[in-house]
């Protein structure tokens, strides 16, 4: 009799464990499907923003002025880098006057091409942050025009002034640039692991940078609603991390194309897409405000 009772209890416990496992598996599967769907929503918001920008000539005006300014700054930077490279190359070769010709030639070209590559790589890295900083006032105007087009009403008592909003975008850009640069240094040890180094480093870099870019792009829209605290921005976006990562990842992939004009005109599209993405987020009346 006792054996039957024990067997029944074991069967009941096993059944409960099985039902719990099935329930947990089902929840995990639903969360995975939901995350994938949200990730796709973020990607779609990017392309919708790009299409909206391409088909809205009025918005082009907000992109032209910063694009011209960044082009002139980039041109000046390259000219300065070339001049500095020639000066440093001459200084380095001066120490090798007594070397054989072939060694002096090798040193000269190594220094010249090494410094030139380093300078151009740095300029390429700074193109996007520089475009954001120079274009911050125009990006704010782009976001506000897009919000008006979509019929979104923001209480002017909560919305910061144009100059304050522009300063916020600039400061966010500087902070994000430092975070990305520091993150690149953190990824260096991963590059030393053979077999998985490149794949893991690229995946982590794209996803992390995607979240950071998404956070930056949604920032002006939140700032217009009186949310001035950066920690509040981070909490808000983290709760919607998968659409944000999808949006930011797509933005990073397009912005990583080494063609400066594409970057200049993709950045306004990113901020337009962020406005469209924000409309997909549920309204939170209790969102902390500054």
Backbone as CSV, one residue per row, in Angstrom:
resi,resn,N_x,N_y,N_z,CA_x,CA_y,CA_z,C_x,C_y,C_z
1,UNK,0.834,-1.207,0.000,0.000,0.000,0.000,0.868,1.256,0.000
2,UNK,1.878,1.203,0.895,2.795,2.350,0.961,3.515,2.544,-0.350
3,UNK,3.825,1.419,-0.978,4.529,1.502,-2.265,3.664,2.173,-3.317
4,UNK,2.368,1.896,-3.287,1.484,2.533,-4.267,1.408,4.041,-4.034
5,UNK,1.315,4.404,-2.718,1.244,5.836,-2.388,2.503,6.547,-2.843
6,UNK,3.669,5.944,-2.553,4.935,6.556,-2.967,5.006,6.691,-4.476
7,UNK,4.562,5.655,-5.164,4.584,5.701,-6.628,3.677,6.810,-7.147
8,UNK,2.506,6.950,-6.504,1.587,8.011,-6.915,2.170,9.386,-6.694
9,UNK,2.853,9.548,-5.534,3.472,10.850,-5.246,4.572,11.169,-6.248
10,UNK,5.384,10.171,-6.545,6.463,10.380,-7.520,5.891,10.781,-8.873
11,UNK,4.802,10.074,-9.255,4.170,10.398,-10.540,3.617,11.816,-10.534
12,UNK,3.003,12.210,-9.383,2.436,13.562,-9.288,3.520,14.622,-9.364
13,UNK,4.624,14.365,-8.622,5.750,15.318,-8.652,6.336,15.404,-10.051
14,UNK,6.504,14.237,-10.685,7.057,14.218,-12.041,6.151,14.978,-13.005
15,UNK,4.841,14.779,-12.828,3.904,15.498,-13.689,3.975,16.993,-13.481
16,UNK,4.092,17.416,-12.192,4.197,18.844,-11.895,5.471,19.438,-12.492
17,UNK,6.577,18.684,-12.332,7.847,19.146,-12.906,7.741,19.265,-14.414
18,UNK,7.101,18.272,-15.030,6.945,18.309,-16.481,6.121,19.488,-16.934
19,UNK,4.998,19.761,-16.197,4.158,20.909,-16.569,4.900,22.214,-16.378
20,UNK,5.670,22.295,-15.289,6.452,23.513,-15.043,7.490,23.731,-16.134
21,UNK,8.157,22.646,-16.526,9.171,22.739,-17.582,8.555,23.189,-18.893
22,UNK,7.381,22.596,-19.219,6.700,22.980,-20.459,6.303,24.448,-20.410
23,UNK,5.783,24.884,-19.242,5.372,26.287,-19.099,6.557,27.224,-19.262
24,UNK,7.665,26.879,-18.580,8.857,27.728,-18.677,9.401,27.748,-20.099
25,UNK,9.392,26.583,-20.744,9.866,26.523,-22.124,8.985,27.367,-23.037
26,UNK,7.673,27.283,-22.807,6.755,28.084,-23.609,6.968,29.572,-23.407
27,UNK,7.179,29.979,-22.152,7.443,31.394,-21.870,8.738,31.847,-22.522
28,UNK,9.781,31.015,-22.410,11.068,31.372,-23.027,10.922,31.491,-24.534
29,UNK,10.142,30.583,-25.137,9.937,30.638,-26.587,9.183,31.903,-26.983
30,UNK,8.155,32.257,-26.173,7.399,33.481,-26.478,8.275,34.718,-26.330
31,UNK,9.129,34.721,-25.305,10.037,35.861,-25.130,11.001,35.969,-26.308
32,UNK,11.486,34.825,-26.774,12.405,34.837,-27.910,11.724,35.360,-29.164
33,UNK,10.512,34.861,-29.414,9.756,35.323,-30.586,9.468,36.819,-30.481
34,UNK,9.103,37.252,-29.267,8.816,38.670,-29.052,10.058,39.524,-29.291
35,UNK,11.215,39.057,-28.783,12.458,39.807,-28.969,12.817,39.912,-30.443
36,UNK,12.659,38.819,-31.186,12.960,38.839,-32.619,12.031,39.793,-33.341
37,UNK,10.723,39.764,-32.979,9.760,40.658,-33.617,10.083,42.118,-33.314
38,UNK,10.456,42.398,-32.069,10.812,43.767,-31.692,12.089,44.215,-32.393
39,UNK,13.047,43.303,-32.514,14.278,43.604,-33.243,13.944,43.999,-34.689
40,UNK,13.038,43.239,-35.305,12.611,43.556,-36.665,11.877,44.882,-36.746
41,UNK,11.117,45.221,-35.694,10.433,46.520,-35.658,11.445,47.659,-35.691
42,UNK,12.533,47.488,-34.944,13.579,48.512,-34.945,14.225,48.667,-36.311
43,UNK,14.508,47.543,-36.974,15.088,47.603,-38.323,14.133,48.316,-39.277
44,UNK,12.846,47.969,-39.185,11.858,48.599,-40.050,11.764,50.096,-39.824
45,UNK,11.900,50.537,-38.561,11.842,51.965,-38.257,12.995,52.709,-38.922
46,UNK,14.164,52.081,-38.973,15.293,52.735,-39.643,14.986,52.969,-41.119
47,UNK,14.510,51.942,-41.810,14.253,52.077,-43.242,13.090,53.018,-43.518
48,UNK,12.106,53.044,-42.623,11.019,54.005,-42.774,11.535,55.430,-42.628
49,UNK,12.463,55.614,-41.667,13.055,56.940,-41.498,13.863,57.360,-42.707
50,UNK,14.624,56.419,-43.266,15.411,56.726,-44.459,14.503,57.071,-45.635
51,UNK,13.432,56.300,-45.793,12.507,56.566,-46.893,11.812,57.917,-46.708
52,UNK,11.434,58.223,-45.480,10.795,59.509,-45.196,11.731,60.658,-45.535
53,UNK,13.003,60.505,-45.189,13.969,61.571,-45.488,14.168,61.717,-46.990
54,UNK,14.336,60.604,-47.687,14.582,60.649,-49.130,13.413,61.277,-49.870
55,UNK,12.199,61.044,-49.417,11.004,61.535,-50.113,10.510,62.875,-49.568
56,UNK,11.311,63.538,-48.729,10.915,64.829,-48.146,11.979,65.877,-48.442
57,UNK,11.911,66.527,-49.605,12.942,67.514,-49.972,13.116,68.626,-48.949
58,UNK,12.041,68.975,-48.234,12.166,70.038,-47.228,13.183,69.651,-46.159
59,UNK,13.202,68.373,-45.791,14.129,67.909,-44.761,15.564,67.895,-45.264
60,UNK,15.752,67.899,-46.570,17.117,67.903,-47.110,17.854,69.176,-46.708
61,UNK,17.094,70.280,-46.603,17.722,71.561,-46.275,18.417,71.503,-44.920
62,UNK,17.840,70.739,-43.991,18.442,70.625,-42.666,19.706,69.779,-42.691
63,UNK,19.927,69.027,-43.754,21.097,68.160,-43.857,22.220,68.789,-44.660
64,UNK,21.874,69.706,-45.563,22.882,70.262,-46.482,23.913,71.105,-45.742
65,UNK,23.453,72.012,-44.875,24.374,72.935,-44.207,25.403,72.183,-43.360
66,UNK,24.992,71.284,-42.453,26.017,70.546,-41.699,26.887,69.664,-42.577
67,UNK,26.328,69.132,-43.676,27.130,68.295,-44.575,28.252,69.117,-45.204
68,UNK,27.935,70.329,-45.641,28.959,71.208,-46.228,30.003,71.572,-45.181
69,UNK,29.540,71.896,-43.972,30.471,72.274,-42.905,31.406,71.119,-42.555
70,UNK,30.854,69.913,-42.455,31.682,68.749,-42.124,32.645,68.435,-43.256
71,UNK,32.193,68.611,-44.500,33.087,68.375,-45.635,34.290,69.318,-45.568
72,UNK,34.039,70.589,-45.293,35.133,71.556,-45.215,36.068,71.224,-44.044
73,UNK,35.494,70.827,-42.918,36.329,70.465,-41.768,37.152,69.215,-42.059
74,UNK,36.525,68.248,-42.727,37.240,67.021,-43.074,38.362,67.306,-44.066
75,UNK,38.066,68.143,-45.048,39.094,68.521,-46.032,40.267,69.215,-45.347
76,UNK,39.948,70.133,-44.446,41.010,70.835,-43.714,41.794,69.853,-42.845
77,UNK,41.091,68.899,-42.226,41.767,67.908,-41.392,42.720,67.040,-42.192
78,UNK,42.276,66.626,-43.382,43.155,65.811,-44.219,44.373,66.606,-44.673
79,UNK,44.158,67.875,-45.044,45.283,68.710,-45.465,46.269,68.899,-44.310
80,UNK,45.747,69.148,-43.121,46.617,69.299,-41.957,47.352,68.012,-41.624
81,UNK,46.652,66.873,-41.764,47.285,65.581,-41.498,48.417,65.311,-42.486
82,UNK,48.193,65.650,-43.760,49.237,65.451,-44.769,50.462,66.311,-44.468
83,UNK,50.204,67.584,-44.086,51.325,68.480,-43.782,52.093,67.980,-42.557
84,UNK,51.363,67.558,-41.515,52.019,67.063,-40.307,52.789,65.779,-40.593
85,UNK,52.243,64.926,-41.463,52.911,63.672,-41.809,54.228,63.932,-42.516
86,UNK,54.225,64.859,-43.462,55.456,65.193,-44.177,56.505,65.754,-43.229
87,UNK,56.054,66.594,-42.287,56.997,67.184,-41.334,57.595,66.116,-40.421
88,UNK,56.743,65.236,-39.891,57.238,64.184,-39.000,58.088,63.163,-39.749
89,UNK,57.746,62.904,-41.011,58.548,61.971,-41.804,59.950,62.525,-42.031
90,UNK,60.015,63.812,-42.373,61.324,64.440,-42.553,62.147,64.425,-41.285
91,UNK,61.462,64.644,-40.140,62.174,64.630,-38.854,62.705,63.230,-38.551
92,UNK,61.890,62.195,-38.826,62.312,60.822,-38.550,63.464,60.392,-39.456
93,UNK,63.369,60.753,-40.717,64.408,60.356,-41.673,65.716,61.073,-41.364
94,UNK,65.613,62.241,-40.716,66.821,62.985,-40.374,67.747,62.203,-39.469
95,UNK,67.208,61.278,-38.691,68.038,60.450,-37.815,68.724,59.318,-38.573
96,UNK,68.309,59.125,-39.827,68.849,57.985,-40.584,69.656,58.446,-41.793
97,UNK,70.262,59.609,-41.701,71.035,60.117,-42.834,72.193,59.212,-43.202
98,UNK,72.783,58.544,-42.218,73.932,57.685,-42.478,73.547,56.249,-42.813
99,UNK,72.260,55.962,-42.857,71.821,54.609,-43.167,71.952,54.337,-44.658
100,UNK,72.033,53.069,-45.045,72.028,52.743,-46.482,70.726,53.208,-47.130
101,UNK,70.785,53.490,-48.423,69.644,54.049,-49.130,68.366,53.238,-48.993
102,UNK,68.457,51.913,-49.102,67.264,51.075,-49.063,66.602,51.123,-47.687
103,UNK,67.431,51.180,-46.621,66.868,51.249,-45.279,66.229,52.618,-45.027
104,UNK,66.886,53.653,-45.537,66.324,54.995,-45.359,64.995,55.130,-46.114
105,UNK,64.957,54.533,-47.317,63.708,54.554,-48.104,62.599,53.784,-47.386
106,UNK,62.946,52.619,-46.807,61.951,51.815,-46.088,61.431,52.562,-44.865
107,UNK,62.338,53.221,-44.130,61.922,53.977,-42.953,60.999,55.130,-43.340
108,UNK,61.396,55.838,-44.388,60.607,56.988,-44.821,59.184,56.582,-45.210
109,UNK,59.047,55.534,-45.990,57.720,55.101,-46.441,56.909,54.486,-45.312
110,UNK,57.591,53.786,-44.405,56.876,53.206,-43.273,56.280,54.295,-42.392
111,UNK,57.079,55.295,-42.097,56.599,56.402,-41.254,55.493,57.163,-41.968
112,UNK,55.705,57.464,-43.264,54.714,58.252,-44.001,53.375,57.526,-44.099
113,UNK,53.411,56.274,-44.542,52.160,55.544,-44.721,51.513,55.175,-43.389
114,UNK,52.338,54.919,-42.378,51.781,54.608,-41.060,51.062,55.804,-40.464
115,UNK,51.695,56.980,-40.500,51.072,58.185,-39.955,49.843,58.590,-40.764
116,UNK,49.941,58.469,-42.086,48.801,58.821,-42.937,47.608,57.901,-42.658
117,UNK,47.862,56.609,-42.569,46.782,55.671,-42.277,46.149,55.925,-40.924
118,UNK,46.977,56.207,-39.913,46.460,56.488,-38.580,45.614,57.750,-38.567
119,UNK,46.122,58.803,-39.246,45.388,60.070,-39.286,44.062,59.920,-40.012
120,UNK,44.063,59.242,-41.156,42.833,59.067,-41.931,41.834,58.166,-41.192
121,UNK,42.349,57.173,-40.462,41.458,56.313,-39.681,40.786,57.115,-38.567
122,UNK,41.546,57.992,-37.937,40.992,58.835,-36.882,39.954,59.801,-37.441
123,UNK,40.272,60.385,-38.598,39.306,61.294,-39.231,38.037,60.548,-39.610
124,UNK,38.193,59.327,-40.130,37.026,58.523,-40.479,36.168,58.203,-39.254
125,UNK,36.814,57.917,-38.122,36.074,57.630,-36.892,35.309,58.851,-36.398
126,UNK,35.887,60.030,-36.623,35.294,61.259,-36.103,34.250,61.872,-37.035
127,UNK,34.090,61.324,-38.241,33.137,61.916,-39.192,31.729,61.922,-38.605
128,UNK,31.283,60.776,-38.074,29.919,60.699,-37.534,29.750,61.603,-36.311
129,UNK,30.633,61.528,-35.277,30.469,62.447,-34.146,30.528,63.914,-34.561
130,UNK,31.433,64.233,-35.495,31.550,65.613,-35.946,30.279,66.064,-36.657
131,UNK,29.702,65.182,-37.465,28.453,65.518,-38.144,27.333,65.757,-37.138
132,UNK,27.306,64.952,-36.086,26.277,65.119,-35.048,26.459,66.427,-34.290
133,UNK,27.702,66.748,-33.952,27.960,67.963,-33.183,27.667,69.201,-34.022
134,UNK,28.195,69.236,-35.249,27.966,70.396,-36.122,26.492,70.498,-36.503
135,UNK,25.875,69.345,-36.744,24.494,69.352,-37.209,23.454,69.308,-36.110
136,UNK,23.868,69.372,-34.830,22.915,69.249,-33.719,21.742,70.230,-33.827
137,UNK,21.980,71.528,-34.092,20.834,72.451,-34.201,19.869,72.059,-35.310
138,UNK,20.394,71.550,-36.416,19.546,71.160,-37.545,18.842,69.827,-37.274
139,UNK,19.501,68.937,-36.526,18.861,67.671,-36.169,17.682,67.905,-35.232
140,UNK,17.826,68.867,-34.323,16.716,69.215,-33.437,15.538,69.743,-34.249
141,UNK,15.823,70.608,-35.226,14.766,71.128,-36.098,14.116,69.998,-36.899
142,UNK,14.938,69.044,-37.356,14.413,67.902,-38.111,13.457,67.087,-37.264
143,UNK,13.859,66.804,-36.025,13.015,66.014,-35.118,11.708,66.745,-34.842
144,UNK,11.790,68.047,-34.584,10.575,68.796,-34.253,9.636,68.908,-35.455
145,UNK,10.208,69.082,-36.625,9.364,69.127,-37.813,8.680,67.788,-38.037
146,UNK,9.409,66.703,-37.798,8.840,65.368,-37.964,7.733,65.128,-36.947
147,UNK,7.931,65.586,-35.743,6.892,65.427,-34.721,5.636,66.196,-35.095
148,UNK,5.795,67.411,-35.617,4.619,68.180,-36.049,3.915,67.486,-37.205
149,UNK,4.679,66.926,-38.140,4.078,66.231,-39.273,3.239,65.045,-38.798
150,UNK,3.713,64.375,-37.761,3.000,63.205,-37.249,1.854,63.582,-36.306
151,UNK,1.693,64.895,-36.093,0.589,65.340,-35.246,0.839,65.190,-33.767
152,UNK,2.095,65.042,-33.379,2.412,64.900,-31.963,2.506,66.283,-31.329
153,UNK,1.779,66.459,-30.254,1.781,67.742,-29.553,2.596,67.602,-28.278
154,UNK,3.594,68.452,-28.158,4.441,68.464,-26.970,4.229,69.787,-26.262
155,UNK,3.910,69.724,-24.980,3.667,70.933,-24.201,4.928,71.794,-24.215
156,UNK,4.777,73.027,-24.672,5.941,73.922,-24.768,6.541,74.223,-23.406
157,UNK,5.753,74.079,-22.357,6.298,74.310,-21.013,7.268,73.204,-20.625
158,UNK,7.073,72.017,-21.166,7.983,70.898,-20.887,9.142,70.853,-21.876
159,UNK,8.854,71.262,-23.108,9.881,71.142,-24.147,10.983,72.175,-23.937
160,UNK,12.241,71.754,-23.959,13.355,72.699,-23.780,13.505,73.589,-25.000
161,UNK,14.196,74.705,-24.825,14.446,75.610,-25.935,15.349,74.968,-26.987
162,UNK,15.378,75.605,-28.145,16.135,75.068,-29.274,17.625,74.968,-28.944
163,UNK,18.187,76.008,-28.346,19.617,75.996,-28.028,19.924,74.942,-26.961
164,UNK,19.057,74.835,-25.967,19.273,73.838,-24.920,19.186,72.420,-25.491
165,UNK,18.221,72.198,-26.379,18.088,70.882,-26.994,19.292,70.569,-27.867
166,UNK,19.808,71.564,-28.566,20.996,71.359,-29.396,22.205,71.023,-28.537
167,UNK,22.337,71.739,-27.418,23.434,71.442,-26.497,23.339,70.046,-25.924
168,UNK,22.110,69.583,-25.696,21.919,68.232,-25.187,22.409,67.203,-26.204
169,UNK,22.080,67.391,-27.482,22.532,66.466,-28.528,24.052,66.467,-28.608
170,UNK,24.663,67.646,-28.517,26.122,67.733,-28.569,26.763,66.982,-27.407
171,UNK,26.251,67.209,-26.199,26.840,66.556,-25.029,26.628,65.044,-25.078
172,UNK,25.455,64.614,-25.554,25.203,63.188,-25.701,26.162,62.569,-26.710
173,UNK,26.432,63.300,-27.782,27.338,62.796,-28.816,28.744,62.601,-28.259
174,UNK,29.220,63.580,-27.507,30.551,63.474,-26.918,30.617,62.291,-25.958
175,UNK,29.592,62.149,-25.135,29.558,61.044,-24.171,29.521,59.693,-24.888
176,UNK,28.672,59.573,-25.903,28.562,58.318,-26.649,29.869,57.992,-27.373
177,UNK,30.521,59.005,-27.939,31.793,58.784,-28.627,32.839,58.241,-27.666
178,UNK,32.890,58.786,-26.462,33.833,58.291,-25.458,33.507,56.864,-25.043
179,UNK,32.207,56.562,-24.910,31.798,55.203,-24.533,32.204,54.206,-25.614
180,UNK,31.959,54.570,-26.883,32.308,53.676,-27.989,33.819,53.483,-28.069
181,UNK,34.572,54.564,-27.888,36.033,54.451,-27.920,36.537,53.560,-26.788
182,UNK,35.972,53.732,-25.587,36.374,52.892,-24.456,35.966,51.438,-24.702
183,UNK,34.780,51.257,-25.276,34.330,49.907,-25.587,35.254,49.216,-26.572
184,UNK,35.797,49.980,-27.522,36.747,49.409,-28.470,37.996,48.903,-27.777
185,UNK,38.435,49.621,-26.742,39.610,49.170,-25.989,39.296,47.896,-25.199
186,UNK,38.068,47.801,-24.685,37.677,46.607,-23.931,37.655,45.374,-24.830
187,UNK,37.327,45.569,-26.114,37.241,44.442,-27.039,38.611,43.936,-27.492
188,UNK,39.658,44.708,-27.225,40.994,44.306,-27.681,41.396,42.933,-27.158
189,UNK,41.179,42.608,-25.857,41.560,41.256,-25.394,40.843,40.141,-26.144
190,UNK,39.591,40.391,-26.583,38.850,39.359,-27.320,39.538,39.061,-28.642
191,UNK,40.138,40.081,-29.237,40.811,39.891,-30.525,42.025,38.970,-30.413
192,UNK,42.487,38.749,-29.189,43.650,37.888,-28.986,43.271,36.413,-28.887
193,UNK,41.962,36.119,-28.832,41.499,34.731,-28.721,41.321,34.160,-30.123
194,UNK,42.147,33.211,-30.523,42.038,32.686,-31.892,40.747,31.901,-32.103
195,UNK,40.252,31.950,-33.314,39.075,31.169,-33.670,37.778,31.934,-33.548
196,UNK,37.582,32.630,-32.403,36.321,33.343,-32.194,36.508,34.850,-32.150
197,UNK,37.771,35.285,-32.248,38.058,36.695,-31.999,37.283,37.652,-32.903
198,UNK,37.433,37.502,-34.191,36.846,38.464,-35.124,35.325,38.422,-35.061
199,UNK,34.738,37.214,-35.112,33.284,37.075,-35.123,32.662,37.644,-33.857
200,UNK,33.215,37.248,-32.686,32.669,37.724,-31.415,32.847,39.225,-31.270
201,UNK,34.038,39.713,-31.601,34.301,41.144,-31.468,33.368,41.966,-32.354
202,UNK,33.177,41.525,-33.602,32.292,42.259,-34.505,30.843,42.214,-34.016
203,UNK,30.410,41.039,-33.542,29.030,40.912,-33.062,28.781,41.807,-31.856
204,UNK,29.697,41.735,-30.873,29.554,42.549,-29.675,29.608,44.036,-30.023
205,UNK,30.555,44.396,-30.887,30.700,45.803,-31.261,29.442,46.331,-31.937
206,UNK,28.897,45.544,-32.867,27.712,46.001,-33.599,26.512,46.113,-32.673
207,UNK,26.295,45.098,-31.819,25.125,45.119,-30.934,25.236,46.215,-29.874
208,UNK,26.401,46.316,-29.247,26.581,47.345,-28.218,26.501,48.732,-28.832
209,UNK,27.200,48.945,-29.934,27.134,50.229,-30.602,25.720,50.517,-31.099
210,UNK,25.015,49.446,-31.507,23.637,49.624,-31.947,22.761,50.153,-30.835
211,UNK,22.901,49.589,-29.638,22.108,50.083,-28.505,22.474,51.521,-28.176
212,UNK,23.762,51.826,-28.192,24.217,53.176,-27.845,23.718,54.190,-28.881
213,UNK,23.804,53.836,-30.163,23.318,54.741,-31.206,21.804,54.916,-31.099
214,UNK,21.091,53.821,-30.811,19.648,53.925,-30.616,19.303,54.835,-29.454
215,UNK,20.037,54.703,-28.358,19.840,55.571,-27.195,20.070,57.029,-27.563
216,UNK,21.121,57.288,-28.322,21.433,58.652,-28.742,20.344,59.216,-29.648
217,UNK,19.844,58.404,-30.582,18.874,58.895,-31.561,17.512,59.176,-30.930
218,UNK,17.105,58.357,-29.965,15.814,58.571,-29.312,15.895,59.719,-28.306
219,UNK,17.112,60.099,-27.923,17.316,61.131,-26.910,16.575,62.428,-27.152
220,UNK,16.681,63.056,-28.348,15.975,64.328,-28.563,14.465,64.221,-28.379
221,UNK,13.869,63.121,-28.815,12.428,62.947,-28.664,12.040,62.892,-27.192
222,UNK,12.817,62.173,-26.382,12.546,62.126,-24.950,12.823,63.484,-24.310
223,UNK,13.880,64.129,-24.742,14.257,65.433,-24.192,13.165,66.455,-24.450
224,UNK,12.514,66.367,-25.615,11.416,67.284,-25.934,10.225,67.087,-24.999
225,UNK,10.160,65.937,-24.366,9.061,65.642,-23.442,9.461,65.873,-21.990
226,UNK,10.510,66.657,-21.805,10.917,67.046,-20.461,11.781,66.055,-19.728
227,UNK,12.260,65.021,-20.432,13.112,64.023,-19.780,14.562,64.424,-19.995
228,UNK,15.135,65.101,-19.025,16.486,65.615,-19.197,17.566,64.777,-18.554
229,UNK,17.188,63.858,-17.665,18.179,63.048,-16.958,18.641,61.891,-17.840
230,UNK,19.940,61.743,-17.967,20.489,60.695,-18.838,20.161,59.299,-18.293
231,UNK,20.131,59.146,-16.977,19.793,57.854,-16.398,18.345,57.477,-16.734
232,UNK,17.454,58.469,-16.753,16.057,58.202,-17.127,15.966,57.754,-18.580
233,UNK,16.773,58.364,-19.448,16.828,57.948,-20.856,17.266,56.494,-20.946
234,UNK,18.329,56.175,-20.205,18.879,54.826,-20.265,17.852,53.797,-19.788
235,UNK,17.170,54.082,-18.684,16.159,53.161,-18.171,15.017,52.992,-19.157
236,UNK,14.584,54.099,-19.736,13.467,54.058,-20.685,13.810,53.198,-21.891
237,UNK,14.996,53.429,-22.452,15.391,52.701,-23.654,15.723,51.251,-23.324
238,UNK,16.281,50.986,-22.150,16.623,49.610,-21.796,15.377,48.734,-21.721
239,UNK,14.282,49.307,-21.265,13.034,48.535,-21.214,12.534,48.186,-22.615
240,UNK,13.052,48.894,-23.603,12.688,48.624,-25.002,13.953,48.317,-25.798
241,UNK,14.806,47.512,-25.199,16.143,47.309,-25.748,16.141,46.610,-27.108
242,UNK,15.229,45.657,-27.327,15.307,44.909,-28.574,14.943,45.750,-29.796
243,UNK,13.862,46.520,-29.779,13.645,47.404,-30.934,14.735,48.453,-31.060
244,UNK,15.253,48.922,-29.908,16.334,49.917,-29.948,17.594,49.322,-30.561
245,UNK,17.939,48.093,-30.156,19.131,47.441,-30.698,18.948,47.160,-32.185
246,UNK,17.759,46.707,-32.582,17.512,46.479,-34.009,17.666,47.749,-34.816
247,UNK,17.089,48.835,-34.298,17.196,50.132,-34.978,18.648,50.603,-35.033
248,UNK,19.322,50.553,-33.886,20.696,51.034,-33.830,21.657,50.175,-34.618
249,UNK,21.445,48.863,-34.606,22.325,47.964,-35.364,22.248,48.257,-36.854
250,UNK,21.026,48.460,-37.362,20.873,48.790,-38.771,21.534,50.128,-39.084
251,UNK,21.405,51.066,-38.159,22.042,52.373,-38.335,23.559,52.246,-38.375
252,UNK,24.107,51.437,-37.460,25.562,51.249,-37.399,26.072,50.628,-38.691
253,UNK,25.370,49.621,-39.194,25.811,48.940,-40.410,25.853,49.898,-41.595
254,UNK,24.848,50.761,-41.716,24.834,51.716,-42.835,25.890,52.796,-42.618
255,UNK,26.016,53.284,-41.379,26.987,54.344,-41.107,28.427,53.841,-41.188
256,UNK,28.622,52.531,-41.093,29.982,51.985,-41.169,30.505,51.910,-42.601
257,UNK,29.637,52.143,-43.577,30.096,52.158,-44.970,31.050,53.343,-45.132
258,UNK,32.283,53.114,-45.560,33.285,54.192,-45.618,33.069,55.148,-46.794
259,UNK,31.928,55.805,-46.796,31.621,56.785,-47.843,30.973,57.980,-47.147
260,UNK,31.748,59.047,-46.986,31.338,60.178,-46.158,29.979,60.764,-46.543
261,UNK,29.700,61.040,-47.836,28.380,61.610,-48.170,27.210,60.745,-47.696
262,UNK,27.364,59.428,-47.742,26.302,58.551,-47.260,26.083,58.755,-45.765
263,UNK,27.155,58.932,-45.027,27.035,59.152,-43.592,26.352,60.486,-43.291
264,UNK,26.731,61.538,-44.035,26.160,62.854,-43.785,24.643,62.838,-43.887
265,UNK,24.132,62.129,-44.884,22.698,62.169,-45.136,21.952,60.999,-44.488
266,UNK,22.704,60.043,-43.940,22.049,58.964,-43.196,21.716,59.417,-41.780
267,UNK,22.544,60.279,-41.212,22.330,60.707,-39.830,20.970,61.383,-39.629
268,UNK,20.549,62.343,-40.492,19.188,62.878,-40.314,18.117,61.799,-40.427
269,UNK,18.335,60.839,-41.326,17.377,59.745,-41.475,17.294,58.911,-40.200
270,UNK,18.424,58.747,-39.506,18.441,57.998,-38.246,17.558,58.692,-37.206
271,UNK,17.659,60.001,-37.103,16.867,60.727,-36.111,15.391,60.766,-36.495
272,UNK,15.098,60.793,-37.784,13.704,60.700,-38.230,13.155,59.322,-37.880
273,UNK,13.953,58.295,-38.149,13.540,56.938,-37.803,13.330,56.774,-36.309
274,UNK,14.117,57.480,-35.492,13.966,57.388,-34.034,12.627,57.968,-33.590
275,UNK,12.176,59.026,-34.265,10.847,59.573,-33.950,9.771,58.537,-34.257
276,UNK,9.901,57.877,-35.405,8.934,56.838,-35.789,9.008,55.647,-34.831
277,UNK,10.233,55.314,-34.394,10.398,54.204,-33.456,9.744,54.531,-32.120
278,UNK,9.904,55.766,-31.661,9.335,56.165,-30.378,7.816,56.026,-30.375
279,UNK,7.183,56.218,-31.518,5.733,56.070,-31.609,5.297,54.626,-31.380
280,UNK,6.223,53.692,-31.570,5.913,52.279,-31.325,5.984,51.926,-29.842
281,UNK,6.602,52.804,-29.046,6.746,52.532,-27.630,5.470,52.916,-26.889
282,UNK,5.080,52.155,-25.874,3.890,52.520,-25.088,4.131,53.804,-24.303
283,UNK,3.071,54.578,-24.153,3.181,55.844,-23.421,3.354,55.562,-21.939
284,UNK,4.233,56.341,-21.301,4.462,56.183,-19.880,4.259,57.533,-19.199
285,UNK,3.085,57.773,-18.645,2.836,59.064,-18.004,3.714,59.311,-16.786
286,UNK,4.250,58.217,-16.196,5.071,58.380,-14.988,6.555,58.470,-15.294
287,UNK,6.890,58.689,-16.565,8.295,58.770,-16.955,8.964,59.915,-16.210
288,UNK,10.106,59.688,-15.571,10.758,60.761,-14.788,11.079,61.949,-15.660
289,UNK,10.893,63.108,-15.135,11.195,64.333,-15.896,12.097,65.205,-15.070
290,UNK,12.836,66.045,-15.799,13.770,66.932,-15.096,13.081,68.212,-14.692
